[in-house]
Amino acid sequence: MKIQTLKVCVLSFGLLLGISAESQTLKIPLGQQGDQHIERPHLGMSKAAVEAKYGEPQDWTEAKGQPPISSWEYELFVVYFENDSVIHSVIKHKAVKQH
């Protein structure tokens, strides 16, 4: 009985190796994921300064949690605030058409 169990384990392991050998990983270098040179708000800017420089946001989320975190959405990036100060801004991902 132990030999059959061993055969099943070896066969299963062989199948797993065969399947994993066929898989592919697509790696996209960070510099090719989008335009990293888009000007966007920097750490510490006030909401008034962001609005003066970039205009009114297209959309926003109300402050939630403690400390209160809110976000403003622009065409190319999203800005995150803690109270009245920028804590982060993120470039929006744009899907790349594959050939």
Secondary structure, DSSP 8 states (H G I E B T S, - for coil): -HHHHHHHHHHHHHHHHHHHHH-------GGGSS-TT-----TT-BHHHHHHHH-S-SEEEEEETTTTEEEEE-SSEEEEEETTEEEEEEE--------
